[in-house]
Structure formats: C-alpha cells, structure tokens
Amino acid sequence: MKRRDFLKNAAVFVSGASVSLGALELLDPRQLLAANPELRWGFLVNTHNCVGCGFCVKACKVENDIPLEANVTRTWVERYVITKDGDVVMDTPKGALNGFTSKLIDQNQSGMKQVDDEEIAQAFFVPKLCNHCDTPACVQVCPVGATYQTKDGTVLVDRKWCIGCGYCIMGCPYGVRFFHPVEHVADKCTFCYHRISNGGNTACAQACPFGARQIGNLRDPNDPVAKAVMNQRVGVLRDEYGTKPQVFYIGLNKEVR
C-alpha cells in the first residue's frame, strides 16, 4: 500500500472512556497530518508504563536550565488515587521531581491525606507536558509574536521577543506555561527542540526507564508513535477546548483533570 493511500484510508479512534463525548467520532487522519507532508512532531504517553519515578522531571530540568529547587517545571507527573467510594485524590509534590516517596497525598491547604490500601480501587500516574496543539491558544493571544508555531507543529517561545505580559500563561487551558525563575520570560516544554531537530531524543523520553514517553513523526506511518495513534485507543487532554493536542495518551483515565 502506498503511503498516500495509507494516510487517506487510516483513521484515529479516540477513546470515549478517556476524553469528552465530542471525541467519540472517527477522526480523519488528513486533519491530524495536514499541511507539511513530511514532518509533524507528536508525543505518546503510556500511563500503564509510568511508575512515578520522577526521572523524566529531573532530566528535563537539568537539560533546560530550570532550577531544581524552583516550584515550576516543563513536565511533571501526577498521582491519582481513586477510592472504592468514587473519591478522587491527586497530588504532584514538586512536580514529582523526586518521585513519590510517601503514601501521604499532598492536598495543599487541606494538608496531607492518607488513603488506606483496602480503600483504594485504582491508583496510577499521569505525566504531563505542553501539548503542542495544532490550534494553540497561546500563539493566538501573544501580542508580540514571541510564542509561535514552527512548520513541524512545535510551539516555541522566542525569549528575545517575550515582554512578560503573561497572556500566554493565562490563555493555555492546560496550565503548562510559567515564568522562568531566572530569565523572567514565559517558558514551557519545547519537545527538546534543540535535540529532536538534530536527530536526538527528548530528555524526558531518554531518561524514562520504562518507555512511558515517546516522541515521533506523526506523518511517518512506520513511526512507532504514529502507529500507536493510528491503531490503538488513545486519548487527549481536554479535547472539548478544540485546540487539537498532539500529546496522545494510552490508558488515559476519565478522572484525569
């Protein structure tokens, strides 16, 4: 089968169990793989493989000069605990920089909470990062063009142009943007663009010992990430916002916020 025919006939199914009802329809891959026929970076997170070790968070901070002690991070991991009564508790201590070393769940102002093992129905970890959306809200609201989208779909920030207005931080529905504690400009995950544009891997994916994170070319039908998106049940975060995230999740629970 020719590559063009493959892309024309394939379809992506987004699991209704993991995202909004609007995602229950079959998506035309031509919408997903539009414009540049050669390269569109996408990211795949397999929540089944994530153990919450935090290696990805630490590697990201070191690679991208985010101070380890700062309470901001380009990527983080959330821990979810669902009780048999249906209650959902979540935490991410320091973004999971040092993993999850205690059963106590940090509920911020409410203090620490412990859920007894016999009360737990389900527990899992969910890595998060910038979704590098096809229709990024952050690019739309930036008044000076400091936040922009490359031809291969990656959303970046030009620090020389950023005026620190914070519009992009407020405009992002995923809460992935922050002010860099040293540079004092908007910052976020870049898919380690300096690495992948030179044939390398992202720092987080390289550091993950269990293969929970992968980056790939969504326009290459032989790419493992593209294959997973085309053939497996994958979900995206907050699909109802219409930003078309390009970070796809395997095993995304409906309780994930």
Buried (B, 14 or more C-beta within 10 A) or exposed (E): EEEEEEBEEBEBBBBBEBBBEEBEEEBBBEEBBEEEEEBBBBBBBBBEBBBBBBBBBBBBBEBBEBEEEBEBBBBBBBBBBBBEEEEEBBBBBBBBBEBBEEBBBBEEEEEEBEBEEEEBEEBBBBBBBBBBBBEBBBBEBBEEEBBBBBEBBBBBBBEEEBEEBBBBBEBBBBEBBBBBEEBEBBBBBBBBBEBBBEEEBBBBBBBBEEEBBBBBBBBBBEBEBBBBBBEBBBBBBBBEBEBBBBBBBBBBBEBBE
